[in-house]
Amino acid sequence: MRRAHWSARPHSARAARIAVPLAIALVVGVVLGLKLIGGPGSLSLSAQGAGACATPSTATSATPSTAASTTPSTAASATSSATAAASPTVAASTTAAAGTTQAVSATRLSLRHRRHPHPTASPTVSATATTTASATPTTSAVATPCPSVTPSATATAPVAAANVSCDIIVPADPLSAAGLATAYQLTGAGGMSAAASGCTTANSANLGAFVQATILDPATGALSVYSPLVITQGTAPAAAPVVPALPANAVVTIDFGFNGTNLTQVGATPAALQQGNCADNLNGSLFGQVSFCNGAAFFQAVATAEAAGLLTVPALGVSPKTGQPCPTTRSFTMIDQDQSDNVTTTYLLTATGQTAQFNPANVAALPAATTIVNGSDNKLLAAFLDPTLGCAPFTAPDLSQAGAAGPSQALNEIQAQAQAAPVALVPENDEMTLVNNAFSADKTNLYRSNVGQPAISAANDAASSPANYCQNMANIQTAFLNANQALLATGASPVPAVGTNLLTFLANRELMSFTNLNCANFGLTNPVTVTLDANGVATAATFNTTQQTATNPGATAAPPTTPATTPATAPPVRGHRIGRHHHGLMNPSGA
């Protein structure tokens, strides 16, 4: 839920998820501003937030290399529990009057840049009165403002304000120790500079990119994690990255997370992406916020280590507060519109816009630095849901933190392989797996292979086909939230701008996911109703726990949404998904 961005995780785009294209006002041919609506909040990028401290790079940018699509792995699925997400500060904006009940279309915990309609849902009857509890808002991971260098430091850069896409430069030999310790560079897409596009670490709340590696020793089955550093192109790290000591023949997977809409991998050398077995698209259709390197091979190696008895994954355990098994990223009790996405990485950000790995040495050396994070489902589970339920995420030694235990997206997927039926797998109606707003089995399978999930089959379609995924989310998650209202209301909200506590946050997240997945196309009715205050924050929720049965299982994705108008001055973006602007407010989990 990554994201103070619980990309609602706040994540081409679904008509239901994006329903309304981005509005761009053109004055004298220049974009003066862009208001991104994603449910209960609005997001604006200022010149300062768009990288006031970034120095435009004069280096020649590498030619973007399109990752060749690989045959989806059918290796045994592996799931992992994730970490908690801090939510970026988002200005709440809504037309709903205080106390009104309204359905909000926003699905990601990390308010991502996508515009969503605010459909009014027919009020549903709550089986149980909603319990509302105020929780102390989590600290927003907002970059410290950079010193003003011009009198107009608060002026908005037109192009940066409208931009939702960035490139990330992947170093040579990314799976090696040297590659992991080489900083990734964040910059503008289509040749735009980091400063002009807003693709800077200082603007991490809106366009921050994060990288996370999980490492397997094939000889012993030992797992470890590492957080490669991301810097703004043209800057230097605030502290040199730790060079990890990798075991012989280490098998490494690298996961990418983004707080914007579209992140495109670009190789620092012509062979970099091939060396890393990297994938961010299928035939030019980007996943969007996330991408991977060597995921399929890693999970195959994990399955081999488990079969050989070298790797034993910790049991899920039982919540001492609910008496039920602890949830995983494949549990219908906590999934959303785009499950299994984004990472748990945390970086340190200085006032000058430089970043450093988060570890004790750097915290001590950079006492004024703030922390920045990627809103993700993994963070929602590990940092908010697990602690509230008395559960613990799967962790391993973090080589970037002197061996301290740490979670990762891949670890969550590994542990999630123990999820009891029904198992939630990335569905074809996940916006990140659509191709031109249509279902794509190939793209869904490519995504699944990189997070250790099995390819689409009749067996797993029984739970995770588009219609059945919606049905299980509506029936199982609603019942879970309703039964545990009092407990969940004691938990802190990952994104205070979405819900006042963990209960109202999760309720609003489910409501938005139902809309963004077009679940109504399958004859289902949204089972959640939320009450919003004057700022558009969910303060209460009611749940209709009547079990529903999906109809029209053959329904396809929604028709294409009219693409957002692009300023004439903005360069084309390779692989940009039409209309996909949501991963932000849409994802209440920030994930």
C-alpha positions as CSV (number, residue, x, y, z in Angstrom):
1,M,0.0,0.0,0.0
2,R,2.8,1.8,-0.8
3,R,2.4,4.6,-0.9
4,A,1.1,7.3,0.9
5,H,0.3,6.4,-2.1
6,W,-1.7,3.6,-1.4
7,S,-2.0,3.6,-5.0
8,A,-5.6,3.4,-5.0
9,R,-1.6,2.0,-4.5
10,P,-3.0,5.2,-5.1
11,H,-1.8,2.1,-10.6
12,S,-3.6,1.3,-21.0
13,A,-6.2,2.3,-18.2
14,R,-9.6,0.8,-17.4
15,A,-12.6,3.0,-18.0
16,A,-14.0,2.0,-14.6
17,R,-10.7,2.7,-12.9
18,I,-9.9,5.9,-14.6
19,A,-13.3,6.7,-15.8
20,V,-12.4,10.3,-16.2
21,P,-9.4,11.4,-18.3
22,L,-6.9,13.9,-16.9
23,A,-8.1,17.5,-17.5
24,I,-5.3,19.7,-18.8
25,A,-5.9,23.4,-19.1
26,L,-3.9,25.0,-22.0
27,V,-3.2,28.7,-21.9
28,V,-1.2,30.1,-24.7
29,G,-0.1,26.6,-25.5
30,V,1.3,26.0,-22.1
31,V,-0.1,23.7,-19.4
32,L,-0.8,25.9,-16.3
33,G,-1.9,23.1,-14.1
34,L,-3.2,19.6,-13.8
35,K,-5.6,18.4,-11.1
36,L,-5.5,14.7,-10.7
37,I,-8.6,13.3,-9.1
38,G,-8.4,9.9,-7.6
39,G,-11.1,9.5,-5.1
40,P,-10.9,11.5,-2.0
41,G,-7.7,13.5,-2.7
42,S,-6.2,15.7,-5.3
43,L,-2.6,15.8,-6.2
44,S,-0.6,18.8,-7.5
45,L,3.0,19.0,-8.5
46,S,4.8,22.2,-7.7
47,A,8.1,23.3,-9.2
48,Q,9.7,22.7,-5.9
49,G,8.2,19.2,-5.6
50,A,9.2,18.5,-9.2
51,G,12.8,18.5,-8.3
52,A,13.9,22.0,-7.4
53,C,17.3,20.6,-6.2
54,A,17.9,18.4,-9.2
55,T,20.7,19.4,-11.6
56,P,19.8,18.5,-15.2
57,S,22.1,15.8,-16.5
58,T,24.3,16.6,-19.4
59,A,25.1,13.0,-19.9
60,T,24.0,11.4,-23.1
61,S,20.9,9.3,-22.2
62,A,21.0,5.7,-23.2
63,T,18.7,4.5,-25.9
64,P,15.7,2.9,-24.3
65,S,15.9,-0.8,-24.7
66,T,12.7,-2.7,-24.9
67,A,12.8,-5.8,-22.7
68,A,12.2,-8.9,-24.7
69,S,9.2,-10.8,-23.5
70,T,9.9,-14.2,-22.1
71,T,7.8,-17.2,-21.9
72,P,5.8,-17.0,-18.7
73,S,7.0,-19.3,-16.0
74,T,4.7,-22.0,-14.8
75,A,6.9,-22.6,-11.7
76,A,5.1,-23.2,-8.5
77,S,3.7,-20.0,-7.1
78,A,5.4,-18.3,-4.2
79,T,4.1,-15.5,-2.2
80,S,5.4,-13.1,0.4
81,S,4.2,-10.8,3.2
82,A,5.1,-7.2,2.7
83,T,6.1,-4.1,4.6
84,A,4.2,-1.1,5.8
85,A,3.9,2.1,3.7
86,A,4.2,5.6,4.7
87,S,1.8,7.9,2.9
88,P,2.8,11.1,1.1
89,T,1.0,14.2,2.0
90,V,-1.9,14.8,-0.3
91,A,-4.2,17.7,-0.4
92,A,-7.7,16.5,0.1
93,S,-10.2,17.6,-2.4
94,T,-13.8,16.6,-2.8
95,T,-17.2,17.9,-3.7
96,A,-19.0,15.7,-1.2
97,A,-20.5,17.5,1.7
98,A,-19.6,16.4,5.2
99,G,-21.6,13.4,6.4
100,T,-22.7,12.3,2.9
101,T,-22.4,8.7,1.9
102,Q,-20.7,8.4,-1.4
103,A,-18.8,5.7,-3.4
104,V,-15.3,6.9,-4.3
105,S,-13.4,5.5,-7.2
106,A,-9.8,5.2,-6.0
107,T,-7.9,2.1,-5.5
108,R,-4.3,2.4,-4.6
109,L,-2.9,3.2,-1.3
110,S,-0.4,5.4,-2.8
111,L,-2.4,8.1,-4.4
112,R,-1.2,7.7,-7.9
113,H,-1.6,9.8,-10.8
114,R,-4.9,8.7,-12.2
115,R,-8.1,10.4,-12.5
116,H,-11.2,8.6,-11.1
117,P,-14.8,9.2,-11.2
118,H,-16.8,9.6,-8.0
119,P,-19.7,7.4,-8.8
120,T,-22.6,7.5,-6.4
121,A,-23.4,4.0,-5.3
122,S,-26.8,3.0,-4.1
123,P,-26.5,2.9,-0.3
124,T,-26.2,-0.7,0.9
125,V,-27.5,-1.9,4.1
126,S,-24.9,-2.5,6.7
127,A,-25.2,-5.8,8.5
128,T,-23.4,-4.3,11.5
129,A,-23.1,-0.7,12.6
130,T,-19.8,0.7,11.6
131,T,-17.3,1.4,14.3
132,T,-15.1,4.4,13.7
133,A,-11.9,5.1,15.6
134,S,-9.5,7.9,15.1
135,A,-5.9,6.9,14.6
136,T,-2.9,9.0,14.8
137,P,-2.0,9.9,11.2
138,T,1.1,8.2,9.9
139,T,4.0,10.6,9.2
140,S,4.0,11.6,5.6
141,A,7.1,10.8,3.7
142,V,7.5,14.2,2.1
143,A,10.9,15.4,0.9
144,T,12.4,18.3,2.7
145,P,11.9,21.4,0.6
146,C,15.1,22.5,-1.2
147,P,16.6,25.9,-0.6
148,S,15.2,28.5,-3.0
149,V,17.6,29.6,-5.7
150,T,15.3,32.0,-7.6
151,P,12.6,34.4,-6.5
152,S,10.0,32.2,-8.3
153,A,10.8,29.0,-6.4
154,T,7.1,28.4,-5.9
155,A,6.2,28.7,-9.5
156,T,4.8,25.6,-11.2
157,A,6.7,24.1,-14.1
158,P,4.0,23.4,-16.7
159,V,5.4,20.2,-18.1
160,A,6.4,18.8,-14.8
161,A,3.0,19.5,-13.3
162,A,1.4,17.4,-16.0
163,N,3.9,14.6,-16.2
164,V,3.2,11.2,-14.7
165,S,5.8,9.1,-16.4
166,C,9.6,8.7,-15.8
167,D,12.5,6.6,-17.0
168,I,14.8,4.7,-14.7
169,I,18.3,3.9,-15.9
170,V,19.4,0.4,-15.0
171,P,23.1,-0.1,-14.4
172,A,25.2,-2.7,-16.3
173,D,25.2,-6.2,-14.9
174,P,22.3,-5.4,-12.5
175,L,22.2,-8.9,-11.0
176,S,25.9,-8.7,-9.8
177,A,27.2,-7.2,-6.6
178,A,28.7,-4.3,-8.5
179,G,25.5,-3.7,-10.4
180,L,23.4,-3.8,-7.2
181,A,25.8,-1.2,-5.6
182,T,25.6,1.1,-8.6
183,A,22.9,3.8,-8.2
184,Y,19.9,3.6,-10.5
185,Q,19.1,7.0,-12.1
186,L,15.7,8.6,-12.3
187,T,15.0,10.9,-15.2
188,G,12.3,12.2,-17.5
189,A,10.8,10.0,-20.2
190,G,11.2,10.6,-23.9
191,G,14.3,12.7,-23.5
192,M,13.0,15.1,-20.9
193,S,15.4,16.1,-18.2
194,A,14.8,15.1,-14.6
195,A,14.2,18.7,-13.6
196,A,11.8,19.5,-16.5
197,S,9.8,16.4,-16.0
198,G,9.6,16.4,-12.2
199,C,11.3,12.9,-12.2
200,T,13.5,13.7,-9.2
201,T,13.9,12.1,-5.8
202,A,12.9,15.4,-4.2
203,N,9.5,14.8,-5.8
204,S,9.3,11.2,-4.5
205,A,5.8,11.5,-3.2
206,N,4.6,12.0,-6.8
207,L,7.2,10.5,-9.1
208,G,9.6,8.6,-6.8
209,A,11.1,5.3,-8.0
210,F,12.3,2.5,-5.7
211,V,14.2,-0.7,-6.3
212,Q,14.5,-3.8,-4.2
213,A,16.5,-7.0,-4.7
214,T,15.9,-10.4,-3.1
215,I,18.8,-12.9,-3.2
216,L,18.9,-16.7,-3.0
217,D,21.9,-18.8,-2.2
218,P,21.2,-22.0,-4.3
219,A,23.6,-24.0,-2.4
220,T,22.1,-23.4,1.0
221,G,18.6,-22.0,0.4
222,A,19.5,-18.9,2.4
223,L,17.6,-15.7,1.4
224,S,18.7,-12.1,1.9
225,V,17.4,-8.7,0.6
226,Y,19.1,-5.6,-0.6
227,S,17.9,-2.1,-1.6
228,P,19.7,-0.7,-4.6
229,L,19.8,3.1,-4.4
230,V,17.9,5.4,-6.8
231,I,19.3,8.9,-7.4
232,T,18.2,11.8,-9.6
233,Q,20.1,11.7,-12.9
234,G,22.9,14.3,-12.6
235,T,23.3,14.0,-8.9
236,A,25.5,11.9,-6.6
237,P,24.5,9.7,-3.7
238,A,24.4,11.4,-0.3
239,A,26.4,8.3,0.8
240,A,28.1,5.6,-1.2
241,P,25.9,2.5,-1.5
242,V,26.9,-0.6,0.4
243,V,28.5,-3.2,-1.8
244,P,26.8,-6.5,-0.9
245,A,28.7,-9.7,-0.5
246,L,26.8,-12.2,-2.6
247,P,27.1,-16.0,-2.3
248,A,28.5,-18.0,-5.2
249,N,26.0,-18.4,-8.1
250,A,23.5,-16.2,-6.3
251,V,20.1,-16.0,-8.0
252,V,18.8,-12.4,-7.8
253,T,15.4,-10.9,-8.5
254,I,14.9,-7.1,-8.7
255,D,11.5,-5.5,-8.2
256,F,10.7,-1.9,-9.2
257,G,8.1,0.4,-7.6
258,F,6.9,3.8,-8.7
259,N,4.8,6.5,-7.1
260,G,3.7,7.9,-10.5
261,T,1.9,6.1,-13.4
262,N,4.4,4.8,-15.9
263,L,8.1,3.8,-15.2
264,T,10.1,2.7,-18.1
265,Q,13.4,0.8,-17.8
266,V,16.3,2.1,-19.8
267,G,19.7,0.4,-19.9
268,A,22.8,2.3,-18.9
269,T,24.5,0.1,-21.5
270,P,23.0,-1.5,-24.6
271,A,23.2,-4.9,-22.9
272,A,22.1,-4.0,-19.4
273,L,18.4,-5.0,-19.6
274,Q,19.3,-8.2,-21.3
275,Q,21.9,-9.0,-18.7
276,G,19.3,-8.5,-16.0
277,N,16.6,-10.4,-17.8
278,C,14.5,-7.4,-17.2
279,A,10.8,-6.9,-18.2
280,D,8.6,-3.8,-18.0
281,N,6.2,-4.5,-20.9
282,L,4.7,-7.0,-23.3
283,N,5.3,-5.9,-26.9
284,G,5.4,-2.3,-25.9
285,S,2.5,-2.3,-23.5
286,L,3.9,-1.2,-20.1
287,F,2.9,-2.7,-16.8
288,G,3.0,0.9,-15.6
289,Q,4.2,1.4,-12.0
290,V,6.1,-1.8,-11.7
291,S,8.7,-3.8,-13.5
292,F,11.1,-6.7,-12.9
293,C,14.5,-8.2,-13.5
294,N,15.0,-12.0,-13.4
295,G,11.8,-12.7,-11.5
296,A,10.8,-15.9,-13.3
297,A,14.2,-17.5,-12.9
298,F,14.4,-16.5,-9.2
299,F,11.1,-18.1,-8.3
300,Q,12.0,-21.2,-10.2
301,A,15.2,-21.4,-8.2
302,V,13.2,-20.9,-5.0
303,A,10.9,-23.8,-5.9
304,T,14.0,-26.0,-6.6
305,A,15.5,-25.1,-3.2
306,E,12.3,-25.8,-1.4
307,A,11.9,-29.2,-3.2
308,A,15.5,-30.1,-2.2
309,G,14.7,-29.3,1.4
310,L,17.2,-26.4,1.5
311,L,14.7,-23.7,2.0
312,T,12.0,-23.8,4.6
313,V,9.5,-20.9,4.5
314,P,8.1,-19.8,7.9
315,A,4.5,-20.8,8.5
316,L,1.9,-18.1,8.2
317,G,0.8,-18.5,11.8
318,V,-2.6,-17.6,13.3
319,S,-3.7,-14.1,14.4
320,P,-4.0,-14.2,18.2
321,K,-6.7,-11.5,17.8
322,T,-8.9,-13.1,15.2
323,G,-8.1,-16.8,15.6
324,Q,-7.8,-16.9,11.8
325,P,-4.7,-17.6,9.6
326,C,-2.5,-14.5,9.1
327,P,-3.2,-12.9,5.7
328,T,-0.8,-12.9,2.7
329,T,-0.6,-10.8,-0.4
330,R,-2.7,-13.6,-2.0
331,S,-5.5,-13.4,0.5
332,F,-8.8,-12.1,-0.6
333,T,-9.2,-10.5,2.8
334,M,-6.6,-7.8,1.8
335,I,-6.0,-7.7,-2.0
336,D,-7.1,-4.8,-4.1
337,Q,-7.4,-3.8,-7.8
338,D,-3.8,-4.5,-8.5
339,Q,-2.3,-6.9,-6.0
340,S,1.3,-8.0,-5.7
341,D,2.9,-4.7,-6.8
342,N,5.5,-2.2,-5.6
343,V,8.2,-2.6,-3.0
344,T,9.0,-2.0,0.7
345,T,12.2,0.0,0.1
346,T,12.9,3.1,2.2
347,Y,15.5,5.7,1.3
348,L,17.0,8.7,3.0
349,L,16.5,12.1,1.3
350,T,18.5,15.2,2.1
351,A,17.5,18.8,1.8
352,T,19.6,19.1,-1.4
353,G,17.7,16.3,-3.1
354,Q,20.3,13.6,-2.7
355,T,19.4,10.1,-1.5
356,A,21.2,7.4,0.5
357,Q,20.3,3.9,1.5
358,F,18.4,3.6,4.8
359,N,20.7,2.1,7.3
360,P,22.1,3.0,10.8
361,A,25.3,4.4,9.5
362,N,23.6,6.7,7.0
363,V,20.9,7.8,9.5
364,A,23.7,8.8,11.9
365,A,25.7,10.6,9.2
366,L,22.6,12.4,7.8
367,P,20.6,13.4,10.8
368,A,18.5,16.0,8.9
369,A,17.5,13.6,6.2
370,T,13.9,12.5,5.8
371,T,12.7,9.0,4.8
372,I,10.8,8.4,1.5
373,V,8.9,5.3,0.6
374,N,7.0,3.5,-2.1
375,G,3.3,2.9,-1.4
376,S,2.6,-0.8,-1.8
377,D,0.4,-3.7,-0.9
378,N,3.4,-5.2,0.7
379,K,3.9,-2.2,3.1
380,L,0.2,-2.3,3.9
381,L,0.4,-5.9,5.0
382,A,3.7,-5.7,6.8
383,A,3.5,-2.3,8.5
384,F,-0.2,-1.9,9.1
385,L,-2.3,-5.0,8.8
386,D,0.1,-7.6,10.4
387,P,0.9,-5.5,13.5
388,T,-2.8,-4.8,14.1
389,L,-3.6,-8.5,13.8
390,G,-0.6,-9.6,15.9
391,C,1.0,-11.3,12.9
392,A,4.6,-10.9,11.5
393,P,5.9,-10.6,7.9
394,F,8.5,-12.9,6.4
395,T,11.9,-11.2,6.7
396,A,15.6,-12.0,5.8
397,P,18.9,-10.3,6.4
398,D,19.1,-7.0,4.7
399,L,22.5,-6.6,3.2
400,S,22.1,-2.8,2.8
401,Q,21.3,-2.5,6.5
402,A,24.2,-4.5,8.0
403,G,22.2,-7.7,8.1
404,A,19.2,-6.4,10.0
405,A,16.0,-8.3,9.3
406,G,13.9,-6.8,6.5
407,P,11.0,-7.7,4.3
408,S,10.7,-7.6,0.6
409,Q,8.1,-8.0,-2.1
410,A,9.6,-11.3,-3.2
411,L,9.7,-12.6,0.3
412,N,6.0,-11.9,0.6
413,E,5.2,-13.8,-2.6
414,I,7.3,-16.7,-1.4
415,Q,5.4,-17.0,1.9
416,A,2.0,-16.4,0.1
417,Q,2.4,-19.8,-1.6
418,A,1.0,-21.2,1.7
419,Q,-2.2,-19.3,1.2
420,A,-5.2,-21.5,1.6
421,A,-7.9,-21.6,-1.1
422,P,-9.3,-19.5,-2.5
423,V,-6.0,-18.0,-3.7
424,A,-5.9,-14.5,-5.1
425,L,-3.7,-14.2,-8.2
426,V,-3.1,-11.2,-10.4
427,P,-6.3,-11.1,-12.5
428,E,-6.7,-10.2,-16.2
429,N,-8.8,-7.2,-15.2
430,D,-5.8,-5.7,-13.3
431,E,-5.1,-2.5,-15.1
432,M,-1.4,-3.2,-15.2
433,T,-2.0,-6.4,-17.3
434,L,-4.4,-4.9,-19.8
435,V,-3.4,-4.3,-23.4
436,N,-5.3,-1.5,-25.1
437,N,-7.9,-1.8,-22.3
438,A,-8.5,-5.4,-23.2
439,F,-7.8,-8.6,-21.3
440,S,-4.4,-10.2,-22.1
441,A,-3.6,-13.7,-20.9
442,D,0.0,-13.3,-22.2
443,K,0.6,-10.1,-20.3
444,T,-1.1,-11.4,-17.2
445,N,1.1,-14.5,-17.3
446,L,4.3,-12.5,-17.8
447,Y,3.4,-10.4,-14.8
448,R,2.5,-13.5,-12.7
449,S,5.8,-15.3,-13.7
450,N,7.8,-12.4,-12.3
451,V,6.1,-12.5,-8.9
452,G,6.1,-16.3,-8.6
453,Q,2.5,-17.0,-9.5
454,P,1.3,-19.8,-11.8
455,A,0.1,-19.1,-15.3
456,I,-3.7,-18.8,-16.0
457,S,-5.4,-22.2,-15.9
458,A,-8.9,-23.5,-15.4
459,A,-7.9,-24.5,-11.9
460,N,-6.8,-21.1,-10.7
461,D,-9.5,-19.3,-12.8
462,A,-12.0,-20.8,-10.4
463,A,-10.8,-18.2,-7.9
464,S,-9.0,-15.5,-10.0
465,S,-10.7,-15.1,-13.3
466,P,-12.0,-11.5,-13.6
467,A,-15.5,-12.4,-12.6
468,N,-14.4,-14.8,-9.8
469,Y,-11.8,-12.4,-8.5
470,C,-14.5,-9.7,-8.1
471,Q,-16.9,-12.1,-6.5
472,N,-14.3,-13.4,-3.9
473,M,-13.2,-9.9,-3.1
474,A,-16.8,-8.7,-2.6
475,N,-17.7,-11.8,-0.5
476,I,-14.5,-12.5,1.5
477,Q,-13.0,-9.1,2.1
478,T,-16.3,-7.6,3.0
479,A,-17.0,-10.3,5.6
480,F,-13.5,-9.9,7.0
481,L,-13.8,-6.1,7.4
482,N,-17.3,-6.4,8.9
483,A,-16.3,-9.1,11.4
484,N,-13.2,-7.2,12.6
485,Q,-14.4,-3.6,12.6
486,A,-13.5,-2.8,16.2
487,L,-10.1,-4.4,15.9
488,L,-9.2,-2.7,12.6
489,A,-10.4,0.6,13.8
490,T,-7.6,0.6,16.3
491,G,-5.0,0.5,13.6
492,A,-3.4,3.6,12.0
493,S,-4.5,4.6,8.6
494,P,-1.8,4.1,5.9
495,V,-3.2,7.2,4.1
496,P,-5.1,9.6,6.4
497,A,-6.4,11.4,3.3
498,V,-8.2,8.2,2.4
499,G,-9.5,6.9,5.7
500,T,-9.3,8.0,9.3
501,N,-8.1,4.6,10.5
502,L,-7.1,1.2,9.2
503,L,-10.8,0.1,9.0
504,T,-12.1,3.1,7.0
505,F,-9.0,3.0,4.8
506,L,-9.5,-0.6,3.9
507,A,-13.2,-0.1,3.4
508,N,-12.6,2.8,1.0
509,R,-9.9,0.8,-0.7
510,E,-12.2,-2.2,-1.4
511,L,-14.9,0.2,-2.6
512,M,-12.5,1.8,-5.1
513,S,-11.1,-1.6,-6.2
514,F,-14.6,-2.9,-7.0
515,T,-15.1,0.1,-9.2
516,N,-11.7,0.1,-10.9
517,L,-11.9,-3.6,-11.7
518,N,-15.3,-3.1,-13.3
519,C,-16.8,-5.7,-11.0
520,A,-20.3,-4.4,-11.8
521,N,-19.9,-5.9,-15.3
522,F,-20.2,-9.3,-13.7
523,G,-23.6,-8.7,-12.1
524,L,-22.2,-7.8,-8.7
525,T,-23.1,-4.9,-6.4
526,N,-20.5,-2.9,-4.5
527,P,-20.9,-4.1,-0.9
528,V,-19.2,-1.2,0.7
529,T,-20.5,2.3,1.4
530,V,-18.3,4.9,3.0
531,T,-19.2,8.2,4.7
532,L,-16.9,11.1,3.7
533,D,-16.2,14.2,5.7
534,A,-15.9,17.7,4.1
535,N,-12.3,16.8,3.0
536,G,-13.3,13.6,1.3
537,V,-11.8,11.4,4.0
538,A,-13.7,8.2,4.8
539,T,-14.9,8.5,8.5
540,A,-17.2,5.5,8.6
541,A,-18.2,2.5,6.5
542,T,-21.1,0.0,6.2
543,F,-20.8,-3.5,4.7
544,N,-23.5,-5.6,3.0
545,T,-22.3,-9.1,3.8
546,T,-25.0,-10.8,1.6
547,Q,-23.0,-13.3,-0.5
548,Q,-23.1,-12.6,-4.2
549,T,-22.7,-14.8,-7.3
550,A,-21.0,-13.4,-10.4
551,T,-22.8,-13.6,-13.7
552,N,-21.7,-12.8,-17.2
553,P,-18.3,-14.4,-16.6
554,G,-17.4,-13.7,-20.3
555,A,-17.5,-9.9,-19.8
556,T,-14.5,-8.2,-21.2
557,A,-12.6,-5.1,-20.2
558,A,-14.2,-1.8,-20.6
559,P,-13.9,0.1,-23.9
560,P,-10.9,2.4,-24.2
561,T,-11.1,5.7,-22.3
562,T,-10.4,8.8,-24.3
563,P,-6.7,9.5,-23.8
564,A,-5.6,12.5,-21.8
565,T,-4.7,15.5,-23.8
566,T,-0.9,15.8,-24.1
567,P,0.7,19.3,-24.1
568,A,2.2,20.0,-27.5
569,T,5.5,20.7,-25.8
570,A,5.7,17.3,-24.1
571,P,7.8,14.6,-25.9
572,P,6.3,11.3,-26.7
573,V,6.6,8.6,-24.0
574,R,7.6,5.1,-25.2
575,G,5.1,2.5,-24.1
576,H,2.9,5.0,-22.3
577,R,-0.4,3.4,-21.3
578,I,-3.3,5.4,-22.6
579,G,-5.4,6.8,-19.8
580,R,-3.5,5.0,-17.1
581,H,-3.2,7.8,-14.5
582,H,-4.5,6.3,-11.4
583,H,-1.8,4.7,-9.3
584,G,-2.1,7.2,-6.6
585,L,-5.3,8.2,-5.0
586,M,-6.8,5.2,-6.6
587,N,-4.8,2.9,-4.4
588,P,-5.9,3.7,-0.9
589,S,-3.4,1.2,0.4
590,G,-0.6,3.1,-1.2
591,A,0.2,-0.1,-2.7
